[in-house]
Amino acid sequence: MKKILVILLVIAFTNNVFAKDKPQAGIFIENHDGMIVHGHPKPGITKQRYFFGHRWDYRDFNNDGIKDFLYSGTMRPTNIEMAGKDVAGTCGINKKCKGTMPGPTLYLGQKDGSYVDNSKLIKDNRKNPGQMLSRQQLIADFNNDGILDFYLADTGMGKVAMTGGFRDSYFLSQKDGTWLESSSTHLSKKKFRNHDHGGAVGDIDNDGDIDIVLTDLERFLRCLINDGTGKMKIKKCGSINAFAIELGDFDNDGDLDIVHGGHEYEGTKTGIALNNGKGKFKKKIKLPVPEGNWGTVPEVSFWDLDNDGDLDIVLSRAGILYVGTSIQIIENLGENKFNSKLYILVNPPKDYKPTHEGNEWNDFIDQIRFSDLDNDGLADIVLFNGDTKGLTTGSILKNEGGMKFKHIKNNEEGNPVKIVSQEMYKDDPSTFFERFVIERGKSKQTASSKKFKKFLKGKKLDNFDLDGFENIEEPIFLNKSGASILAYKYIDHGKDWIDYDILFEWDGLKFPVSMCLEYYPQYNFPANRASLTDRFGFAGLDELSIHGFHNCKGKNGYIGGWEIKDPIKEIGIDTLLEDLNFKVRPIIANIPQLSLDQRKELLINVDKNIN
């Protein structure tokens, strides 16, 4: 049947339950048909900051049978001057952003399992190359040459975003193995600008090639209609003010409709717009709105979650100014009837009041993937985001049948989401971040860890709340003690000191410790000190409080490696503190909520003293 989407060449999804004579959309390309991987934290290996949430795709871009990574959605802290002032603190408070714009980053997979930076294959010959803020990375074979192309929907930042957005980037594969930015030759409007927030790909006019639909947060959908060679005619195709969109056949009539999410606080609706069969979206279906403060929908998706042959809908939801994170799962009952359930993933303190969008509880989901992780015949939901706090990215909603789901956080038992370590990325130009290789959750037994375990015999580690902790992608291994640093929680900092909490794993035990990292100018060295009294103390063990003395910037109860007396040595804590002092740089590099300028200030003295 000629109406079958070319997208079905991504036959990785042969297990999907949809009839093969139905058109499918870009969600089946976005979804991963192999290993599930966790994207990079910011700033990541490219030295670029992931602002909205970096975009990444794990596909075979060069057709060599090995999966590759394509990253976009990044920006350098000194980005283009058009961004304006104080863009959620990206360039510093009340400072203009200026400089160059980064382009997409392409890492090609190698036979040995590593990834090599081949971004040189991406050619952008525009006067001002690069991207400002990619909101969507749309992947498909637009020019029908059998190789995947990519369209980067760019929203812009600051004043640029508010005045029509920034120009998009459109990369088409070439015969010489490169990808050429082709917006000036293959878009009907050579200077096309759009305030992109959402985007989707699929054959909306049923002519056998892949088209593009974009949102602009104004009142319209803009459709890029493909002529079969990758040339796109841009036109308005629906009166819908949407924040996020995805294409799928929701009324089972053989064409692709749109599920769209909005800013419900501002009157923008969340629902479905039906295709008239010719690529125009008119008739609207309302979707249920959950109770509570969840009126922002930054991402939408769908899958047949109950194997009944129709599309169920998954919405990412956040509160005002993106505070709080939840997932709404909507069961499609047919005949425009739906059941809805809300799964709250992160709820900030009730007294928290954000001042701007880039707030500390901005941890919403911006990428949703599907995979039968436990091979039970039901698709599970895999969640990714921009890693503001690392509380939700890499977590899953396990499908337990009957449209019931269980939230399993990243790194918890039953969550098999895999991570590609930075060690696997070769030819990394970044010098700011050090790389450490250790399998997450594993620590080795040492004499010191044995001492601590012996000390704990008959004692109980206090229960602790991991709220506010940010996981790091590659745990920092402490060689001598055998402990691993899994996560941080930022508390406070000054010019030459940082207060933070740290989550350790030591000989199979996980526990938090309150820490202070200080630089001592009179002695010319930096040192980590552990609190034995404040907050968690050391693992919350009251028995250790009598050993705490001296202070960290006026806070009593901290102890450094040089201050340890025999009772503490017998427990093994001295070895752990000694280890920490050799890891000052990566600790500073990984602590969340610090700007690059703040990190550099703290590292000025550290770099003089740490090899």
C-alpha positions as CSV (number, residue, x, y, z in Angstrom):
1,M,0.0,0.0,0.0
2,K,1.5,3.2,-1.2
3,K,0.4,5.1,1.9
4,I,2.8,3.2,4.0
5,L,5.4,5.6,5.4
6,V,9.0,5.3,4.3
7,I,9.7,5.5,7.9
8,L,8.8,1.9,8.2
9,L,12.2,1.1,6.7
10,V,13.3,1.5,10.3
11,I,12.1,-2.1,10.8
12,A,13.7,-2.2,14.2
13,F,10.2,-2.1,15.5
14,T,8.9,-5.3,14.0
15,N,7.4,-6.2,17.3
16,N,5.0,-3.2,17.4
17,V,1.4,-4.1,17.3
18,F,0.2,-1.7,14.7
19,A,-1.0,-3.0,11.4
20,K,1.6,-2.7,8.7
21,D,-0.7,-0.8,6.4
22,K,-0.9,2.2,8.8
23,P,1.5,5.1,8.5
24,Q,3.9,5.7,11.4
25,A,5.7,8.7,12.4
26,G,9.0,9.9,13.8
27,I,8.5,8.6,17.3
28,F,9.6,5.2,15.8
29,I,12.8,6.7,14.6
30,E,13.4,8.6,17.9
31,N,12.9,5.4,19.9
32,H,15.9,3.2,20.4
33,D,15.8,-0.3,19.0
34,G,18.9,-1.4,20.8
35,M,20.7,-0.6,23.9
36,I,19.1,2.1,26.0
37,V,21.7,4.8,26.8
38,H,21.9,7.8,29.1
39,G,22.9,11.1,27.5
40,H,25.6,13.3,28.9
41,P,25.3,15.7,31.8
42,K,26.1,19.3,31.2
43,P,28.5,20.7,30.1
44,G,29.7,17.3,28.9
45,I,32.5,16.3,26.7
46,T,32.0,19.0,24.2
47,K,32.6,21.8,26.8
48,Q,29.1,23.1,25.9
49,R,26.3,23.8,28.3
50,Y,23.1,21.9,27.8
51,F,20.5,24.5,28.4
52,F,17.0,23.3,27.6
53,G,18.1,19.7,27.7
54,H,20.5,18.4,25.1
55,R,19.1,16.4,22.2
56,W,20.7,13.1,21.3
57,D,20.0,10.2,19.0
58,Y,21.5,6.8,18.9
59,R,21.3,5.7,15.3
60,D,23.5,4.3,12.5
61,F,24.1,7.6,10.6
62,N,26.8,6.3,8.2
63,N,25.3,2.9,7.4
64,D,28.2,0.9,8.6
65,G,26.1,-1.3,10.9
66,I,27.3,0.3,14.1
67,K,25.3,2.8,16.1
68,D,26.5,6.4,16.4
69,F,25.6,9.4,18.6
70,L,24.4,12.8,17.3
71,Y,24.2,15.6,19.9
72,S,22.6,19.1,19.6
73,G,20.8,21.5,21.9
74,T,24.0,22.8,23.3
75,M,25.3,26.3,23.8
76,R,28.6,27.6,25.1
77,P,28.5,29.9,28.1
78,T,29.8,32.7,25.9
79,N,27.3,32.3,23.1
80,I,26.0,34.6,20.4
81,E,25.4,38.3,21.4
82,M,21.9,38.2,20.0
83,A,20.8,36.1,23.0
84,G,20.4,39.3,25.1
85,K,20.8,39.7,28.8
86,D,20.4,37.3,31.7
87,V,19.0,34.3,29.9
88,A,18.3,32.2,32.9
89,G,21.8,32.9,34.1
90,T,23.4,31.2,31.1
91,C,26.0,33.9,30.5
92,G,26.1,35.2,34.1
93,I,23.7,37.5,35.9
94,N,22.8,40.5,33.8
95,K,25.6,39.8,31.4
96,K,25.4,39.8,27.6
97,C,26.1,36.6,25.8
98,K,28.6,36.9,23.0
99,G,30.9,34.7,21.0
100,T,30.5,31.8,18.6
101,M,27.7,29.3,18.3
102,P,28.4,25.5,18.5
103,G,27.2,23.1,15.8
104,P,25.9,19.6,16.3
105,T,28.4,17.0,17.5
106,L,28.6,13.6,15.7
107,Y,30.4,10.6,17.3
108,L,30.7,7.6,15.0
109,G,30.7,4.2,16.7
110,Q,33.8,2.0,16.2
111,K,34.1,-1.8,16.2
112,D,35.9,-1.8,19.6
113,G,32.8,-0.1,21.2
114,S,34.3,3.4,21.4
115,Y,33.1,6.6,19.7
116,V,35.2,9.0,17.7
117,D,34.3,12.6,17.2
118,N,33.6,13.0,13.4
119,S,31.8,16.4,13.6
120,K,34.1,17.5,10.7
121,L,31.7,15.5,8.5
122,I,28.9,18.1,9.3
123,K,29.4,21.0,7.0
124,D,27.8,24.4,7.8
125,N,29.0,27.0,5.3
126,R,26.6,29.8,6.5
127,K,28.0,33.2,7.3
128,N,27.2,32.6,11.0
129,P,27.3,28.8,11.4
130,G,26.0,26.8,14.3
131,Q,22.9,26.8,16.5
132,M,21.6,28.8,19.4
133,L,19.2,26.4,21.2
134,S,18.0,23.3,19.4
135,R,14.6,22.2,20.9
136,Q,14.1,19.3,18.6
137,Q,16.5,17.0,16.7
138,L,14.3,15.6,13.9
139,I,15.9,12.6,12.2
140,A,14.7,10.9,8.9
141,D,15.9,10.2,5.4
142,F,14.5,13.4,3.9
143,N,16.3,13.2,0.5
144,N,15.6,9.4,0.0
145,D,19.2,8.4,-0.5
146,G,19.1,5.7,2.2
147,I,21.1,7.7,4.8
148,L,19.6,9.5,7.8
149,D,19.5,13.4,7.6
150,F,18.7,15.7,10.5
151,Y,16.7,19.0,11.0
152,L,17.5,21.0,14.1
153,A,14.5,23.1,15.2
154,D,16.1,26.2,16.9
155,T,14.1,28.4,19.2
156,G,16.7,31.0,19.9
157,M,17.2,32.6,23.3
158,G,16.4,35.9,25.1
159,K,15.2,38.7,22.8
160,V,15.8,36.5,19.7
161,A,13.3,33.9,20.9
162,M,10.7,36.6,21.7
163,T,11.0,38.2,18.2
164,G,10.5,35.2,16.0
165,G,13.2,32.8,17.0
166,F,16.4,31.8,15.3
167,R,17.0,30.2,11.9
168,D,16.8,26.4,11.9
169,S,19.5,24.1,10.6
170,Y,18.8,21.5,7.9
171,F,21.6,18.9,7.2
172,L,21.2,16.6,4.2
173,S,23.6,13.7,3.5
174,Q,25.9,14.0,0.5
175,K,27.6,11.5,-1.8
176,D,31.0,12.1,-0.2
177,G,29.8,10.9,3.2
178,T,29.3,14.4,4.7
179,W,26.1,16.3,5.8
180,L,25.7,19.7,4.3
181,E,23.6,22.5,5.9
182,S,21.0,23.0,3.1
183,S,18.4,25.4,4.4
184,S,19.3,28.1,1.8
185,T,18.8,25.6,-1.1
186,H,16.2,23.2,0.2
187,L,13.7,25.4,2.1
188,S,11.2,27.5,0.2
189,K,11.9,30.4,2.5
190,K,15.7,31.0,2.5
191,K,15.6,33.1,5.7
192,F,13.1,30.9,7.5
193,R,12.8,31.8,11.2
194,N,10.5,30.1,13.6
195,H,10.1,30.2,17.4
196,D,10.4,26.4,17.6
197,H,9.4,24.5,20.6
198,G,7.9,21.3,19.3
199,G,8.6,19.4,16.1
200,A,7.8,16.1,14.5
201,V,8.4,14.1,11.3
202,G,6.1,11.9,9.2
203,D,4.3,11.6,5.9
204,I,1.4,14.0,6.6
205,D,0.2,14.2,3.0
206,N,0.4,10.5,2.2
207,D,2.7,10.9,-0.8
208,G,5.4,8.4,0.4
209,D,8.1,10.9,1.7
210,I,8.8,12.4,5.1
211,D,7.6,15.8,6.0
212,I,8.1,18.1,9.0
213,V,5.7,19.8,11.3
214,L,6.9,22.7,13.6
215,T,5.2,24.7,16.4
216,D,5.9,28.4,16.9
217,L,4.0,29.2,20.1
218,E,2.0,31.8,18.2
219,R,-1.2,30.3,16.8
220,F,-0.1,28.2,13.9
221,L,1.5,24.9,12.9
222,R,4.0,25.2,10.1
223,C,4.4,22.3,7.8
224,L,7.4,21.6,5.6
225,I,6.1,19.5,2.7
226,N,8.7,17.3,1.1
227,D,8.8,17.0,-2.7
228,G,10.7,13.6,-2.3
229,T,14.2,15.0,-2.8
230,G,14.5,16.8,0.5
231,K,13.2,20.2,-0.8
232,M,10.6,21.6,1.6
233,K,7.7,23.9,0.9
234,I,6.8,25.8,4.0
235,K,3.2,26.6,4.7
236,K,0.7,27.0,7.6
237,C,-1.2,23.9,8.2
238,G,-3.3,24.3,11.4
239,S,-4.5,26.9,13.9
240,I,-2.9,25.3,16.9
241,N,-0.8,27.0,19.6
242,A,1.3,24.1,20.8
243,F,4.4,23.8,23.0
244,A,5.2,20.2,22.0
245,I,3.8,17.9,19.3
246,E,4.1,14.3,17.9
247,L,2.6,12.6,14.9
248,G,0.5,9.4,15.1
249,D,-2.7,7.9,13.7
250,F,-5.1,8.4,16.7
251,D,-8.5,8.0,14.9
252,N,-7.4,4.9,12.9
253,D,-8.2,6.4,9.5
254,G,-4.8,5.8,7.9
255,D,-3.3,9.3,8.2
256,L,-1.1,11.0,10.8
257,D,-2.7,13.2,13.4
258,I,-1.1,15.5,15.9
259,V,-1.1,15.1,19.7
260,H,-0.1,18.5,21.1
261,G,0.8,19.9,24.6
262,G,0.5,23.4,25.7
263,H,1.0,26.0,28.3
264,E,-2.3,25.6,30.0
265,Y,-1.6,28.4,32.5
266,E,-1.7,30.7,29.5
267,G,-4.8,29.2,27.9
268,T,-3.0,26.9,25.4
269,K,-4.8,23.6,25.2
270,T,-3.5,20.0,25.3
271,G,-5.2,17.7,22.9
272,I,-5.3,16.0,19.5
273,A,-5.7,17.7,16.1
274,L,-7.0,15.4,13.3
275,N,-5.5,15.3,9.8
276,N,-8.0,15.9,6.9
277,G,-5.9,13.4,4.8
278,K,-4.1,16.2,3.0
279,G,-1.8,17.5,5.6
280,K,-4.1,20.0,7.3
281,F,-5.0,19.7,11.0
282,K,-8.4,21.0,12.0
283,K,-10.8,18.9,14.2
284,K,-9.6,19.0,17.8
285,I,-10.1,16.5,20.6
286,K,-9.6,17.5,24.2
287,L,-7.4,15.4,26.4
288,P,-8.0,15.1,30.2
289,V,-6.1,17.6,32.4
290,P,-4.9,16.3,35.8
291,E,-5.6,18.0,39.1
292,G,-2.9,20.0,40.7
293,N,-0.3,22.5,39.6
294,W,0.8,20.8,36.4
295,G,-0.1,23.2,33.6
296,T,3.1,23.0,31.4
297,V,3.5,20.2,28.9
298,P,7.1,20.4,27.5
299,E,7.0,17.0,25.7
300,V,4.4,14.6,24.3
301,S,4.7,11.0,23.0
302,F,2.7,7.9,22.4
303,W,2.9,4.1,22.2
304,D,0.5,1.2,22.4
305,L,1.1,0.5,26.1
306,D,-1.7,-2.0,26.6
307,N,-1.4,-3.9,23.3
308,D,-5.0,-3.2,22.2
309,G,-4.0,-1.8,18.8
310,D,-4.5,1.9,19.5
311,L,-2.2,4.7,20.6
312,D,-1.9,5.6,24.3
313,I,-0.5,9.0,25.1
314,V,2.3,10.0,27.5
315,L,2.8,13.6,28.5
316,S,5.6,15.2,30.4
317,R,4.2,17.8,32.8
318,A,5.8,20.6,34.9
319,G,4.5,23.3,37.1
320,I,4.7,27.1,36.8
321,L,8.3,28.1,35.6
322,Y,8.9,24.4,35.2
323,V,9.0,23.6,38.9
324,G,8.3,20.0,39.6
325,T,8.2,17.0,37.3
326,S,5.4,14.5,36.5
327,I,4.2,12.1,33.8
328,Q,0.6,11.8,32.7
329,I,-0.3,8.5,31.0
330,I,-3.6,8.7,29.0
331,E,-5.2,5.4,28.0
332,N,-6.9,5.5,24.6
333,L,-10.3,3.8,25.0
334,G,-11.5,4.5,21.5
335,E,-14.2,6.9,20.2
336,N,-12.4,9.9,21.7
337,K,-12.7,8.5,25.3
338,F,-9.7,8.4,27.6
339,N,-8.6,7.4,31.1
340,S,-5.8,9.4,32.7
341,K,-3.3,8.9,35.6
342,L,-0.6,11.2,36.9
343,Y,2.7,9.9,38.2
344,I,4.5,12.6,40.2
345,L,8.3,12.1,40.0
346,V,9.6,15.3,41.7
347,N,7.8,17.7,44.0
348,P,9.8,20.6,45.4
349,P,9.3,22.0,48.9
350,K,5.9,23.7,49.3
351,D,7.6,27.0,50.3
352,Y,9.8,27.1,47.2
353,K,9.3,30.1,45.0
354,P,11.2,30.2,41.7
355,T,12.4,33.5,40.3
356,H,13.1,32.4,36.7
357,E,12.7,29.5,34.3
358,G,16.3,28.2,34.9
359,N,15.5,27.4,38.5
360,E,16.9,24.7,40.7
361,W,13.8,22.5,40.4
362,N,13.8,22.6,36.6
363,D,14.1,18.9,36.1
364,F,11.2,18.2,33.7
365,I,11.3,15.4,31.1
366,D,12.0,16.5,27.6
367,Q,12.6,13.1,25.9
368,I,10.4,10.0,26.2
369,R,11.4,6.6,24.8
370,F,9.8,3.2,24.9
371,S,11.3,-0.3,25.3
372,D,10.3,-3.7,26.6
373,L,13.1,-3.7,29.2
374,D,12.0,-6.8,31.0
375,N,10.8,-8.8,28.0
376,D,7.3,-9.3,29.3
377,G,5.6,-8.2,26.1
378,L,4.7,-4.7,27.4
379,A,6.5,-1.5,26.5
380,D,8.1,0.3,29.5
381,I,8.6,4.1,29.5
382,V,12.2,5.5,29.6
383,L,12.6,9.1,30.7
384,F,15.4,11.6,29.9
385,N,15.9,15.3,30.6
386,G,18.4,18.1,30.9
387,D,19.9,17.0,34.2
388,T,19.3,20.1,36.3
389,K,19.3,17.9,39.4
390,G,19.6,14.4,37.9
391,L,16.6,13.3,39.8
392,T,14.6,11.9,36.9
393,T,16.8,11.4,33.9
394,G,17.4,7.7,33.1
395,S,14.5,6.7,35.3
396,I,11.7,4.4,34.0
397,L,8.0,3.8,34.4
398,K,7.8,0.0,34.4
399,N,4.7,-1.3,32.7
400,E,3.0,-3.7,35.1
401,G,0.0,-4.4,32.9
402,G,-3.5,-3.0,33.2
403,M,-2.1,0.4,32.5
404,K,-0.4,0.5,35.8
405,F,3.2,1.7,36.0
406,K,5.9,1.7,38.7
407,H,8.5,4.5,38.9
408,I,12.0,3.1,39.2
409,K,14.7,5.8,39.6
410,N,18.0,5.7,37.9
411,N,20.5,3.3,39.4
412,E,17.9,1.5,41.4
413,E,17.4,-2.3,41.1
414,G,15.1,-3.1,38.3
415,N,16.2,-0.2,36.1
416,P,18.5,-1.5,33.3
417,V,19.1,1.8,31.6
418,K,22.7,1.6,30.4
419,I,25.2,4.4,30.4
420,V,28.0,5.0,27.9
421,S,30.9,6.1,29.9
422,Q,33.0,9.2,28.8
423,E,35.9,6.8,28.6
424,M,34.4,5.4,25.4
425,Y,34.6,8.8,23.7
426,K,38.0,9.1,21.9
427,D,39.7,12.2,20.8
428,D,38.0,14.3,23.4
429,P,39.2,17.9,23.1
430,S,37.9,18.9,26.5
431,T,40.4,19.5,29.2
432,F,38.2,20.9,31.8
433,F,36.7,17.7,33.0
434,E,38.6,14.6,34.0
435,R,37.3,11.1,33.2
436,F,36.9,8.2,35.6
437,V,36.0,4.7,34.7
438,I,34.1,2.5,37.1
439,E,31.0,0.4,36.8
440,R,28.2,2.2,38.6
441,G,27.3,0.7,41.9
442,K,30.5,-1.3,42.3
443,S,33.2,-0.6,44.9
444,K,36.1,-2.8,46.0
445,Q,36.7,-4.0,49.4
446,T,39.8,-2.5,51.1
447,A,41.2,-2.6,54.6
448,S,39.5,0.7,55.3
449,S,36.1,-0.4,54.1
450,K,36.5,-3.5,56.3
451,K,37.2,-1.3,59.3
452,F,34.1,0.8,58.6
453,K,31.9,-2.2,58.2
454,K,33.2,-3.7,61.4
455,F,32.5,-0.4,63.2
456,L,28.9,-0.5,61.9
457,K,28.3,-4.0,63.3
458,G,25.4,-3.7,65.7
459,K,24.7,-0.1,64.5
460,K,22.2,1.2,62.0
461,L,22.6,3.8,59.3
462,D,20.0,6.4,59.7
463,N,17.4,6.7,56.9
464,F,18.2,9.7,54.7
465,D,16.4,11.7,52.0
466,L,18.1,11.9,48.6
467,D,16.0,14.9,47.7
468,G,18.2,17.5,46.0
469,F,21.0,15.1,45.1
470,E,22.3,15.1,41.6
471,N,23.7,11.9,40.2
472,I,26.9,12.1,38.2
473,E,27.2,10.0,35.1
474,E,30.5,8.3,35.9
475,P,30.9,7.8,39.7
476,I,34.3,9.0,41.0
477,F,36.3,6.0,42.3
478,L,38.5,6.6,45.4
479,N,41.4,4.2,44.9
480,K,42.8,3.8,48.4
481,S,39.5,3.5,50.3
482,G,37.6,1.7,47.6
483,A,34.6,4.0,47.9
484,S,32.7,5.6,45.1
485,I,31.1,9.0,44.9
486,L,27.7,8.6,43.3
487,A,26.0,12.0,43.7
488,Y,26.3,15.5,45.1
489,K,24.0,18.0,46.7
490,Y,25.1,21.6,46.7
491,I,24.6,23.6,49.9
492,D,26.6,26.9,49.7
493,H,29.9,28.3,48.5
494,G,32.3,31.3,48.8
495,K,35.4,32.4,47.0
496,D,37.6,29.7,48.4
497,W,35.2,27.1,50.0
498,I,32.2,24.9,49.2
499,D,29.7,23.2,51.4
500,Y,28.1,20.2,49.9
501,D,26.7,16.8,50.7
502,I,28.1,13.7,49.0
503,L,26.5,10.3,48.5
504,F,29.1,7.5,48.9
505,E,29.0,3.8,48.2
506,W,31.5,1.9,50.3
507,D,31.7,-1.9,50.4
508,G,28.0,-2.2,49.3
509,L,26.8,0.5,51.7
510,K,25.3,3.8,50.5
511,F,25.3,6.8,52.8
512,P,25.5,10.6,52.7
513,V,28.2,12.7,54.3
514,S,28.2,16.5,54.8
515,M,31.4,18.0,53.4
516,C,33.4,21.2,53.2
517,L,36.0,21.8,50.6
518,E,38.3,24.7,51.7
519,Y,41.4,26.3,50.2
520,Y,43.9,27.4,52.8
521,P,46.0,30.3,51.4
522,Q,48.3,30.4,54.4
523,Y,49.3,26.8,53.7
524,N,48.7,26.9,50.0
525,F,46.6,23.7,49.7
526,P,42.9,22.7,49.3
527,A,41.4,20.1,51.6
528,N,38.1,18.2,52.0
529,R,36.7,18.1,55.6
530,A,33.9,15.9,56.8
531,S,31.2,17.0,59.2
532,L,30.5,14.8,62.1
533,T,27.7,16.9,63.5
534,D,25.8,18.9,60.9
535,R,23.0,17.7,58.7
536,F,23.9,14.1,57.9
537,G,27.2,14.3,59.8
538,F,29.2,11.3,58.7
539,A,26.5,8.8,57.5
540,G,24.2,10.1,60.3
541,L,26.2,8.2,62.9
542,D,25.8,10.1,66.2
543,E,28.6,8.0,67.7
544,L,31.1,10.0,65.7
545,S,29.9,13.4,66.8
546,I,32.3,13.6,69.7
547,H,35.2,13.5,67.3
548,G,34.2,16.6,65.3
549,F,36.2,19.8,66.0
550,H,37.4,22.9,64.3
551,N,35.2,24.4,61.7
552,C,34.5,25.2,58.1
553,K,33.9,29.0,57.8
554,G,32.3,29.2,61.2
555,K,30.4,25.9,61.1
556,N,31.5,23.5,63.9
557,G,32.1,19.8,63.8
558,Y,34.3,19.4,60.7
559,I,37.4,17.2,60.7
560,G,40.2,17.0,58.1
561,G,42.6,14.2,57.3
562,W,45.4,15.9,59.2
563,E,43.3,16.3,62.3
564,I,42.2,12.7,62.7
565,K,42.9,10.9,66.0
566,D,43.2,7.2,66.6
567,P,39.5,6.5,67.2
568,I,38.7,7.7,63.7
569,K,41.7,6.0,62.1
570,E,40.4,2.8,63.5
571,I,37.2,3.3,61.6
572,G,38.9,4.0,58.3
573,I,37.6,7.5,57.7
574,D,41.2,8.9,57.4
575,T,41.7,6.9,54.2
576,L,38.5,8.2,52.7
577,L,39.4,11.8,53.4
578,E,42.9,11.3,52.0
579,D,41.3,10.0,48.8
580,L,39.0,13.0,48.6
581,N,41.9,15.4,48.7
582,F,43.3,13.8,45.5
583,K,40.0,14.3,43.8
584,V,39.4,18.0,44.4
585,R,39.2,19.0,40.8
586,P,36.7,16.4,39.6
587,I,34.6,17.1,42.7
588,I,34.4,20.8,41.9
589,A,33.8,20.0,38.2
590,N,30.7,17.8,39.1
591,I,29.1,19.8,41.9
592,P,25.7,21.0,40.5
593,Q,24.4,24.6,40.6
594,L,27.8,26.2,40.1
595,S,28.3,28.3,37.0
596,L,31.5,27.9,34.9
597,D,32.7,31.2,36.2
598,Q,32.2,30.0,39.8
599,R,34.0,26.7,39.1
600,K,36.9,28.5,37.5
601,E,37.2,30.8,40.4
602,L,37.4,27.9,42.8
603,L,39.8,26.0,40.6
604,I,42.4,28.9,40.2
605,N,44.1,27.8,43.4
606,V,43.3,24.2,43.1
607,D,45.0,23.9,39.7
608,K,48.2,25.2,41.3
609,N,48.3,22.5,43.8
610,I,46.7,19.4,42.2
611,N,48.6,17.4,39.6
